[in-house]
Amino acid sequence: MPSTPRRPAQPAAASRAGDPGVRLGLHGDWDYALHLPLHYVDETRITPIAVLREGTAALVQARVRSAELGGARRQLRVRVDDDSGSLELRFFHVYPNWQRQYAVGKLMRIRGEPRRTLYGFEMVHPSCHASAADAPLPQRLTPVYPSAAGISQSWLRTAVAAALRRLDLREWLPDALLQRYALPAIGPSLELLHAPPADAELASLQARSHPAWRRIKFDELLAQQMAQQLARARRATLRAWPMATGGSALVQRLRAALPFALTPSQHACVEQIVADLQRAQPMHRLLQGDVGSGKTVVAALAAAHAVDSGFQCALMAPTDILAGQHLRKLADWLQPLGIGVAWLRGAQGRRERAAELARAASGEAALVVGTHAVIQQGVQFARLGLAIVDEQHRFGVAQRLSLRAKGGEREPHLLMMSATPIPRTLAMALFGDLDVSTIDGMPPGRTPVRTRVFDEARRDEVIERVCAQVRDGRQVYWVCPLIEEGETELRNAEAAFAELQAALGAHAALVGLLHGRMPAARKAEVMDAFAGGQLRLLVATTVIEVGVDVPAASLMVVEHAERFGLSQLHQLRGRVGRGGGAAECLLLFAPPLSATARARLQALRESADGFALANRDLELRGPGELLGQRQSGLQALRHADLRDDADLVAVARDAAVWLLQHDPAAAGLHLERWLGGGVDWLAA
């Protein structure tokens, strides 16, 4: 099996100092070859002016009859004609040499999109160049590439063509692999995509469904899947501390102390994790489950197994609120069993922090819970055996690596948790190098939250419903997208806080405000007051999106719900109805709604299934927005679209395993050409 490749020496298409292509990430000939067109321009035939069609771009050959500069906006108006009719060209940006460029009698080739006016057809800012009457026409479609300011299309076309001439485009993948998946050869595919013949299937090229596009997407996904297989193989060479086999007495005591029984799905996940912990190879597992499915108790049982085997466990969460929620829950379960728990966070007094650090370093604290503070310099463990990362997609690769590095001479086992269900296609594409455990059922007693959608015009009706709930002694969340003034069309948390206090009158003291800019101590104080029932209405930003567990809360209002993603709205909705009673989520929106926003709110009304909603969110927004750009692997995909190319993900995964086993030389060359040194993101 080949080692992880570094970028090879490439022909020097972009090696010259100051080469514009570097700004587009183009550093060698393969980069240029894989810099594929956005769309194409047909300059292979000339269209007479008389047969132009409005809205259909065309190439015209005509002579300049007049050119005048004037009008309030100093527009340049150029009248051209051919044997069939006349056409006006309009330019709003005029260059000093316009009189020479558009001299009367000059023959020009003009390409643009005609539109009809009272005086006939016109083109606004068409592309124009002087031409001889018998100048040959291109025989191929003209590519239009992704570019940047100051980098012209003509320069890119020349650079790409030169790179293709220098490259060895002989096929490197085995014929057996190409035949199995009915894929064309790489050389003809690249040549066709960069310079399609005039009779090419333009619709399939523009839609990226042409066989040549399929080959490129397959190659990209194949490189990614092989890199993940190599990452998995590399981790297999690492060593972790194998934990006790057989039944753990501490795990059994914890299960007996829990006020509820595990669901079959939770039990299966615990068994998978414990089996991993018993191996000398470090576990690298993702535990995913819908909102409220009970991931924390699975993590607690994993921690108990590690502690009973003589090791420490560290749990890292992205926010003080979520980490504090874990601390309280885990401490309630584990401290009565004699397990010491330490707490590390950013806003911590020097004396308190020193004491907690000492407990972690000595091993007195078998479980250390915290935020990013857990991975800071100076944090040491006596014998870290298990690292748990909650809401793992909110951490960068380097942060997860820092936590793993706390294990000392051996790697700790790593368990990552996510309450954002990941669609199967996305999981295959991005998590092919780790194992996935899924809690696919809900604990008994959880009633689906009723979801209703309200126009902003019915805001007073929603406020009255909230006030009635508060007066009846119930607890309510009011979620806002902003903290303070900034976007005038959006209400913000502080304004909503004042408005709701005024509406409640004598009960105004029951309203609390929570947002990310508040000091950590104040946030904890407000959250504790709401959890304890001293506050009945909590006005908050999305700081309460994950982890907040107040079982008595039965109503949530989300302002400007059209501004939130579908998975985020589902996460927010999961904060209510946790006590087993009926609960509602009211979504306030400001019209007009975009088609995407309307589809998002409709999907939320119709489904309470987080996995189904995650698939819908993937369709609506794509993987980049769904998981965030920091998530491993997203930056590696330039051409494949996980929404449209789901079938290719599974094909590429199978092909990756086959190629690494049967032709490691071809596998290494393929990785060099596609990823070079860019596979380090897989190291975590």
PAVOVO-999328 format. One record per residue (C-alpha): residue number from 1; z, x, y. Coordinates in steps of 0.25 Angstrom, whole numbers, plus 5000, padded with zeros to 4 digits. Layout:
REC   num     pz     px     py
REC   NUM      Z      X      Y
...
# end
This chain:
REC   num     pz     px     py
REC     1   5000   5000   5000
REC     2   4996   5006   5013
REC     3   5007   5010   5024
REC     4   5007   5002   5037
REC     5   4996   5008   5045
REC     6   4995   5014   5059
REC     7   4983   5012   5068
REC     8   4972   5022   5064
REC     9   4964   5030   5073
REC    10   4953   5021   5078
REC    11   4939   5024   5084
REC    12   4942   5026   5099
REC    13   4937   5013   5105
REC    14   4949   5011   5114
REC    15   4955   5025   5114
REC    16   4949   5029   5128
REC    17   4960   5029   5139
REC    18   4960   5017   5147
REC    19   4951   5009   5137
REC    20   4952   4994   5141
REC    21   4953   4990   5127
REC    22   4967   4996   5126
REC    23   4972   4984   5134
REC    24   4967   4975   5124
REC    25   4974   4982   5113
REC    26   4961   4989   5108
REC    27   4964   5003   5104
REC    28   4954   5006   5093
REC    29   4941   5001   5087
REC    30   4947   4992   5078
REC    31   4955   4986   5089
REC    32   4941   4983   5096
REC    33   4935   4978   5083
REC    34   4946   4968   5081
REC    35   4946   4963   5096
REC    36   4938   4951   5093
REC    37   4931   4941   5103
REC    38   4937   4929   5108
REC    39   4924   4922   5109
REC    40   4909   4924   5110
REC    41   4898   4922   5121
REC    42   4884   4919   5117
REC    43   4874   4927   5125
REC    44   4864   4927   5114
REC    45   4855   4916   5121
REC    46   4851   4912   5135
REC    47   4853   4897   5138
REC    48   4843   4891   5149
REC    49   4851   4885   5161
REC    50   4845   4871   5158
REC    51   4852   4870   5145
REC    52   4866   4875   5148
REC    53   4877   4866   5143
REC    54   4889   4864   5151
REC    55   4901   4871   5145
REC    56   4893   4879   5136
REC    57   4892   4894   5139
REC    58   4878   4900   5139
REC    59   4870   4912   5143
REC    60   4860   4910   5154
REC    61   4849   4919   5159
REC    62   4845   4916   5174
REC    63   4841   4922   5187
REC    64   4850   4922   5200
REC    65   4844   4913   5211
REC    66   4855   4913   5221
REC    67   4869   4919   5222
REC    68   4879   4914   5234
REC    69   4893   4918   5237
REC    70   4901   4908   5245
REC    71   4910   4895   5245
REC    72   4925   4894   5247
REC    73   4928   4903   5235
REC    74   4916   4912   5237
REC    75   4910   4909   5224
REC    76   4897   4916   5220
REC    77   4886   4905   5216
REC    78   4874   4911   5208
REC    79   4862   4902   5205
REC    80   4854   4906   5193
REC    81   4842   4900   5186
REC    82   4833   4901   5174
REC    83   4820   4894   5170
REC    84   4828   4881   5166
REC    85   4838   4879   5178
REC    86   4849   4885   5187
REC    87   4863   4888   5186
REC    88   4874   4892   5196
REC    89   4884   4903   5193
REC    90   4898   4903   5200
REC    91   4907   4915   5202
REC    92   4921   4914   5209
REC    93   4923   4929   5208
REC    94   4912   4937   5215
REC    95   4909   4952   5214
REC    96   4904   4960   5226
REC    97   4890   4963   5219
REC    98   4887   4948   5217
REC    99   4875   4948   5225
REC   100   4869   4959   5216
REC   101   4874   4954   5203
REC   102   4868   4940   5206
REC   103   4855   4944   5214
REC   104   4845   4933   5215
REC   105   4834   4935   5204
REC   106   4843   4942   5195
REC   107   4842   4938   5180
REC   108   4856   4936   5174
REC   109   4862   4931   5161
REC   110   4873   4922   5163
REC   111   4883   4917   5154
REC   112   4894   4906   5157
REC   113   4898   4891   5154
REC   114   4889   4882   5163
REC   115   4895   4870   5169
REC   116   4888   4858   5176
REC   117   4890   4856   5191
REC   118   4883   4846   5201
REC   119   4872   4857   5203
REC   120   4870   4861   5189
REC   121   4876   4871   5179
REC   122   4885   4882   5184
REC   123   4892   4894   5177
REC   124   4905   4899   5183
REC   125   4908   4914   5182
REC   126   4897   4916   5171
REC   127   4895   4930   5165
REC   128   4882   4936   5171
REC   129   4874   4948   5170
REC   130   4860   4953   5174
REC   131   4849   4952   5163
REC   132   4835   4955   5161
REC   133   4826   4944   5157
REC   134   4823   4950   5143
REC   135   4837   4956   5140
REC   136   4841   4953   5126
REC   137   4852   4944   5123
REC   138   4864   4947   5114
REC   139   4862   4944   5099
REC   140   4877   4942   5097
REC   141   4888   4934   5103
REC   142   4896   4941   5114
REC   143   4910   4943   5111
REC   144   4921   4940   5121
REC   145   4934   4948   5118
REC   146   4949   4947   5122
REC   147   4950   4955   5135
REC   148   4958   4959   5147
REC   149   4956   4960   5161
REC   150   4947   4972   5164
REC   151   4941   4973   5150
REC   152   4927   4967   5150
REC   153   4920   4960   5138
REC   154   4909   4969   5139
REC   155   4918   4981   5138
REC   156   4925   4975   5126
REC   157   4912   4971   5119
REC   158   4907   4986   5120
REC   159   4921   4991   5115
REC   160   4921   4982   5103
REC   161   4907   4985   5099
REC   162   4909   5000   5100
REC   163   4922   4999   5092
REC   164   4914   4991   5081
REC   165   4903   5002   5081
REC   166   4914   5013   5078
REC   167   4922   5006   5068
REC   168   4919   5006   5053
REC   169   4918   4992   5050
REC   170   4916   4993   5035
REC   171   4925   4984   5027
REC   172   4938   4989   5022
REC   173   4944   4977   5015
REC   174   4940   4975   5000
REC   175   4928   4966   4997
REC   176   4937   4959   4987
REC   177   4947   4955   4998
REC   178   4935   4950   5007
REC   179   4929   4942   4996
REC   180   4942   4936   4992
REC   181   4944   4930   5006
REC   182   4929   4928   5010
REC   183   4930   4938   5022
REC   184   4918   4945   5029
REC   185   4918   4960   5031
REC   186   4925   4966   5043
REC   187   4913   4973   5049
REC   188   4904   4961   5050
REC   189   4916   4952   5055
REC   190   4919   4961   5066
REC   191   4905   4963   5071
REC   192   4902   4948   5070
REC   193   4915   4944   5078
REC   194   4912   4954   5089
REC   195   4897   4951   5090
REC   196   4893   4938   5083
REC   197   4878   4935   5081
REC   198   4872   4924   5090
REC   199   4872   4915   5078
REC   200   4886   4917   5074
REC   201   4896   4905   5071
REC   202   4902   4905   5085
REC   203   4911   4894   5083
REC   204   4918   4901   5071
REC   205   4918   4914   5079
REC   206   4925   4907   5091
REC   207   4935   4900   5081
REC   208   4938   4913   5074
REC   209   4934   4906   5060
REC   210   4922   4914   5057
REC   211   4923   4923   5045
REC   212   4923   4935   5053
REC   213   4935   4930   5060
REC   214   4941   4927   5047
REC   215   4940   4941   5043
REC   216   4946   4946   5055
REC   217   4958   4937   5054
REC   218   4960   4940   5039
REC   219   4960   4955   5043
REC   220   4970   4953   5053
REC   221   4979   4945   5044
REC   222   4977   4954   5033
REC   223   4982   4966   5041
REC   224   4994   4958   5045
REC   225   4997   4954   5031
REC   226   4996   4968   5025
REC   227   5005   4973   5036
REC   228   5015   4963   5032
REC   229   5014   4967   5018
REC   230   5015   4982   5021
REC   231   5028   4978   5030
REC   232   5034   4971   5018
REC   233   5031   4983   5009
REC   234   5037   4993   5019
REC   235   5049   4984   5019
REC   236   5050   4985   5004
REC   237   5052   5000   5005
REC   238   5065   4998   5014
REC   239   5078   4996   5008
REC   240   5089   4986   5011
REC   241   5103   4985   5005
REC   242   5102   4975   4993
REC   243   5113   4965   4994
REC   244   5121   4959   4982
REC   245   5114   4951   4971
REC   246   5120   4939   4965
REC   247   5128   4928   4972
REC   248   5136   4932   4985
REC   249   5150   4927   4986
REC   250   5149   4927   5001
REC   251   5137   4919   5001
REC   252   5143   4909   4991
REC   253   5155   4907   5000
REC   254   5147   4905   5012
REC   255   5138   4894   5005
REC   256   5151   4887   5000
REC   257   5157   4888   5015
REC   258   5144   4882   5021
REC   259   5146   4867   5025
REC   260   5132   4864   5019
REC   261   5124   4867   5007
REC   262   5111   4876   5008
REC   263   5098   4869   5007
REC   264   5089   4873   4996
REC   265   5080   4880   5006
REC   266   5092   4888   5012
REC   267   5096   4892   4998
REC   268   5083   4897   4994
REC   269   5082   4905   5007
REC   270   5096   4911   5004
REC   271   5092   4915   4990
REC   272   5079   4922   4995
REC   273   5087   4930   5006
REC   274   5098   4934   4996
REC   275   5087   4939   4986
REC   276   5082   4948   4997
REC   277   5095   4953   5001
REC   278   5097   4958   4987
REC   279   5085   4967   4987
REC   280   5085   4982   4992
REC   281   5073   4978   5001
REC   282   5076   4973   5014
REC   283   5074   4958   5015
REC   284   5064   4953   5026
REC   285   5065   4938   5026
REC   286   5062   4927   5036
REC   287   5071   4914   5034
REC   288   5064   4903   5041
REC   289   5068   4888   5042
REC   290   5067   4876   5052
REC   291   5077   4874   5063
REC   292   5091   4870   5056
REC   293   5086   4874   5042
REC   294   5098   4883   5040
REC   295   5094   4897   5041
REC   296   5107   4902   5046
REC   297   5115   4898   5034
REC   298   5104   4906   5025
REC   299   5106   4918   5035
REC   300   5121   4917   5033
REC   301   5120   4917   5018
REC   302   5111   4929   5018
REC   303   5122   4936   5027
REC   304   5133   4932   5018
REC   305   5125   4938   5006
REC   306   5123   4951   5014
REC   307   5138   4952   5018
REC   308   5143   4949   5004
REC   309   5134   4961   5000
REC   310   5141   4970   5010
REC   311   5131   4970   5021
REC   312   5131   4965   5035
REC   313   5121   4955   5041
REC   314   5116   4954   5055
REC   315   5110   4942   5061
REC   316   5102   4943   5074
REC   317   5097   4931   5082
REC   318   5089   4931   5095
REC   319   5099   4923   5105
REC   320   5114   4923   5107
REC   321   5114   4908   5105
REC   322   5107   4909   5091
REC   323   5115   4922   5087
REC   324   5128   4915   5091
REC   325   5124   4902   5083
REC   326   5122   4911   5071
REC   327   5135   4918   5074
REC   328   5143   4905   5074
REC   329   5137   4900   5062
REC   330   5137   4912   5053
REC   331   5151   4915   5058
REC   332   5156   4901   5054
REC   333   5150   4903   5040
REC   334   5153   4918   5037
REC   335   5166   4922   5044
REC   336   5174   4913   5036
REC   337   5169   4921   5024
REC   338   5174   4934   5030
REC   339   5161   4939   5036
REC   340   5163   4946   5049
REC   341   5152   4942   5060
REC   342   5149   4950   5072
REC   343   5142   4945   5085
REC   344   5132   4953   5093
REC   345   5125   4948   5105
REC   346   5119   4954   5119
REC   347   5129   4948   5128
REC   348   5142   4953   5122
REC   349   5154   4961   5128
REC   350   5155   4975   5125
REC   351   5168   4974   5117
REC   352   5164   4962   5109
REC   353   5151   4969   5106
REC   354   5158   4982   5102
REC   355   5167   4974   5092
REC   356   5155   4967   5086
REC   357   5147   4980   5084
REC   358   5159   4986   5078
REC   359   5160   4975   5068
REC   360   5145   4976   5064
REC   361   5146   4991   5063
REC   362   5158   4991   5054
REC   363   5154   4980   5045
REC   364   5165   4971   5049
REC   365   5155   4961   5054
REC   366   5146   4958   5042
REC   367   5137   4948   5050
REC   368   5132   4952   5064
REC   369   5126   4941   5072
REC   370   5119   4943   5085
REC   371   5107   4944   5094
REC   372   5098   4956   5098
REC   373   5112   4963   5100
REC   374   5112   4965   5084
REC   375   5101   4975   5085
REC   376   5105   4983   5097
REC   377   5109   4998   5097
REC   378   5123   5000   5093
REC   379   5124   4988   5083
REC   380   5127   4994   5069
REC   381   5130   4988   5056
REC   382   5138   4993   5044
REC   383   5129   4988   5034
REC   384   5118   4978   5038
REC   385   5111   4972   5027
REC   386   5105   4959   5032
REC   387   5099   4956   5046
REC   388   5096   4942   5050
REC   389   5087   4939   5062
REC   390   5086   4924   5066
REC   391   5074   4919   5074
REC   392   5067   4932   5070
REC   393   5055   4929   5078
REC   394   5063   4931   5091
REC   395   5065   4945   5088
REC   396   5055   4956   5089
REC   397   5052   4966   5077
REC   398   5060   4977   5083
REC   399   5072   4969   5084
REC   400   5072   4965   5070
REC   401   5069   4979   5066
REC   402   5082   4983   5074
REC   403   5090   4974   5066
REC   404   5085   4979   5053
REC   405   5088   4994   5058
REC   406   5103   4990   5058
REC   407   5103   4991   5043
REC   408   5105   5006   5043
REC   409   5100   5014   5031
REC   410   5094   5001   5024
REC   411   5087   4989   5030
REC   412   5094   4976   5031
REC   413   5089   4964   5025
REC   414   5082   4955   5036
REC   415   5082   4940   5037
REC   416   5075   4934   5048
REC   417   5076   4919   5052
REC   418   5068   4909   5060
REC   419   5069   4895   5063
REC   420   5055   4895   5068
REC   421   5048   4891   5055
REC   422   5036   4900   5053
REC   423   5023   4893   5048
REC   424   5018   4899   5034
REC   425   5006   4905   5040
REC   426   5014   4912   5051
REC   427   5024   4917   5041
REC   428   5013   4923   5032
REC   429   5006   4929   5043
REC   430   5019   4935   5050
REC   431   5029   4936   5039
REC   432   5021   4941   5027
REC   433   5030   4953   5027
REC   434   5043   4945   5025
REC   435   5049   4935   5016
REC   436   5051   4921   5022
REC   437   5062   4911   5018
REC   438   5061   4897   5023
REC   439   5071   4886   5024
REC   440   5062   4874   5023
REC   441   5073   4863   5022
REC   442   5083   4857   5032
REC   443   5098   4856   5029
REC   444   5102   4842   5025
REC   445   5106   4833   5037
REC   446   5096   4838   5047
REC   447   5089   4826   5053
REC   448   5075   4829   5060
REC   449   5077   4829   5075
REC   450   5069   4817   5082
REC   451   5059   4823   5092
REC   452   5054   4815   5104
REC   453   5045   4819   5115
REC   454   5047   4815   5130
REC   455   5038   4816   5142
REC   456   5045   4823   5154
REC   457   5044   4809   5161
REC   458   5055   4804   5151
REC   459   5064   4815   5155
REC   460   5075   4805   5161
REC   461   5075   4798   5147
REC   462   5077   4810   5140
REC   463   5089   4815   5149
REC   464   5095   4801   5147
REC   465   5095   4803   5132
REC   466   5101   4816   5133
REC   467   5112   4811   5142
REC   468   5115   4800   5133
REC   469   5117   4810   5121
REC   470   5126   4819   5129
REC   471   5135   4807   5134
REC   472   5136   4803   5119
REC   473   5141   4816   5115
REC   474   5129   4822   5109
REC   475   5123   4836   5112
REC   476   5109   4838   5117
REC   477   5100   4850   5120
REC   478   5090   4850   5132
REC   479   5080   4862   5131
REC   480   5072   4867   5143
REC   481   5061   4878   5143
REC   482   5066   4885   5155
REC   483   5079   4890   5161
REC   484   5077   4889   5176
REC   485   5066   4886   5186
REC   486   5053   4893   5183
REC   487   5042   4883   5179
REC   488   5043   4871   5188
REC   489   5037   4861   5179
REC   490   5048   4864   5168
REC   491   5062   4859   5169
REC   492   5072   4870   5166
REC   493   5086   4871   5159
REC   494   5094   4872   5172
REC   495   5087   4860   5178
REC   496   5088   4852   5165
REC   497   5103   4856   5165
REC   498   5106   4851   5179
REC   499   5097   4838   5176
REC   500   5105   4835   5164
REC   501   5118   4838   5170
REC   502   5115   4828   5181
REC   503   5110   4817   5171
REC   504   5123   4818   5163
REC   505   5132   4817   5175
REC   506   5147   4817   5170
REC   507   5142   4824   5157
REC   508   5135   4835   5165
REC   509   5146   4845   5159
REC   510   5140   4843   5145
REC   511   5127   4850   5149
REC   512   5125   4865   5146
REC   513   5114   4874   5149
REC   514   5109   4885   5140
REC   515   5098   4895   5143
REC   516   5094   4910   5139
REC   517   5097   4916   5153
REC   518   5112   4912   5152
REC   519   5122   4923   5148
REC   520   5125   4923   5133
REC   521   5139   4920   5135
REC   522   5136   4907   5143
REC   523   5125   4903   5133
REC   524   5135   4904   5122
REC   525   5145   4896   5130
REC   526   5135   4885   5132
REC   527   5130   4885   5118
REC   528   5145   4884   5113
REC   529   5148   4873   5122
REC   530   5136   4865   5117
REC   531   5139   4868   5102
REC   532   5153   4864   5104
REC   533   5150   4851   5111
REC   534   5155   4854   5125
REC   535   5141   4853   5130
REC   536   5132   4841   5125
REC   537   5119   4845   5132
REC   538   5113   4859   5132
REC   539   5102   4862   5141
REC   540   5095   4874   5136
REC   541   5083   4883   5135
REC   542   5077   4887   5122
REC   543   5089   4896   5120
REC   544   5094   4885   5110
REC   545   5081   4885   5102
REC   546   5086   4892   5090
REC   547   5100   4893   5083
REC   548   5108   4883   5091
REC   549   5115   4874   5082
REC   550   5123   4863   5089
REC   551   5123   4852   5078
REC   552   5128   4841   5088
REC   553   5115   4842   5096
REC   554   5107   4830   5094
REC   555   5096   4830   5105
REC   556   5087   4840   5111
REC   557   5078   4839   5123
REC   558   5067   4849   5126
REC   559   5061   4850   5139
REC   560   5047   4853   5141
REC   561   5045   4853   5126
REC   562   5030   4856   5128
REC   563   5034   4870   5132
REC   564   5040   4874   5119
REC   565   5033   4878   5106
REC   566   5034   4869   5094
REC   567   5043   4878   5085
REC   568   5052   4880   5097
REC   569   5054   4865   5099
REC   570   5057   4863   5085
REC   571   5068   4874   5086
REC   572   5074   4867   5098
REC   573   5074   4854   5091
REC   574   5081   4860   5079
REC   575   5093   4862   5088
REC   576   5097   4847   5087
REC   577   5100   4838   5075
REC   578   5108   4850   5068
REC   579   5120   4841   5066
REC   580   5113   4831   5057
REC   581   5112   4819   5066
REC   582   5100   4813   5073
REC   583   5094   4822   5084
REC   584   5082   4821   5094
REC   585   5074   4831   5102
REC   586   5067   4826   5114
REC   587   5055   4834   5119
REC   588   5052   4833   5134
REC   589   5038   4837   5139
REC   590   5031   4838   5152
REC   591   5017   4832   5151
REC   592   5005   4835   5150
REC   593   5007   4841   5136
REC   594   4997   4851   5131
REC   595   4990   4847   5117
REC   596   4999   4858   5111
REC   597   5012   4854   5117
REC   598   5009   4839   5113
REC   599   5006   4844   5098
REC   600   5019   4852   5098
REC   601   5028   4840   5103
REC   602   5021   4831   5093
REC   603   5023   4840   5082
REC   604   5038   4841   5085
REC   605   5040   4826   5085
REC   606   5033   4825   5072
REC   607   5040   4836   5064
REC   608   5053   4842   5062
REC   609   5048   4852   5052
REC   610   5049   4866   5058
REC   611   5039   4872   5049
REC   612   5028   4861   5051
REC   613   5031   4863   5066
REC   614   5029   4878   5065
REC   615   5016   4876   5059
REC   616   5012   4867   5070
REC   617   5017   4877   5081
REC   618   5009   4888   5074
REC   619   4996   4879   5076
REC   620   5000   4875   5090
REC   621   5004   4889   5096
REC   622   5001   4900   5086
REC   623   5010   4910   5080
REC   624   5012   4918   5092
REC   625   5019   4907   5100
REC   626   5026   4902   5088
REC   627   5033   4914   5084
REC   628   5033   4922   5097
REC   629   5024   4935   5099
REC   630   5036   4944   5094
REC   631   5035   4939   5080
REC   632   5030   4949   5070
REC   633   5015   4948   5067
REC   634   5009   4940   5078
REC   635   5004   4951   5086
REC   636   4996   4956   5074
REC   637   4987   4944   5074
REC   638   4975   4944   5084
REC   639   4964   4936   5076
REC   640   4971   4928   5066
REC   641   4977   4915   5070
REC   642   4988   4910   5061
REC   643   4985   4895   5065
REC   644   4971   4896   5060
REC   645   4971   4907   5050
REC   646   4982   4903   5041
REC   647   4974   4904   5028
REC   648   4970   4919   5032
REC   649   4985   4922   5033
REC   650   4987   4919   5018
REC   651   4974   4926   5014
REC   652   4978   4939   5022
REC   653   4991   4939   5016
REC   654   4986   4939   5001
REC   655   4975   4949   5005
REC   656   4985   4958   5011
REC   657   4993   4959   4998
REC   658   4980   4962   4990
REC   659   4974   4972   5000
REC   660   4987   4980   5001
REC   661   4987   4981   4985
REC   662   4973   4983   4982
REC   663   4967   4991   4994
REC   664   4978   4998   5002
REC   665   4967   5007   5009
REC   666   4960   4994   5015
REC   667   4973   4988   5018
REC   668   4977   5000   5026
REC   669   4964   5001   5034
REC   670   4965   4986   5037
REC   671   4979   4987   5043
REC   672   4975   4999   5051
REC   673   4963   4992   5057
REC   674   4971   4979   5060
REC   675   4985   4983   5063
REC   676   4986   4998   5064
REC   677   5000   5002   5069
REC   678   5003   4988   5073
REC   679   5011   4983   5060
REC   680   5024   4988   5065
REC   681   5028   4974   5068
REC   682   5029   4971   5053
REC   683   5041   4981   5052
REC   684   5051   4971   5054
# end
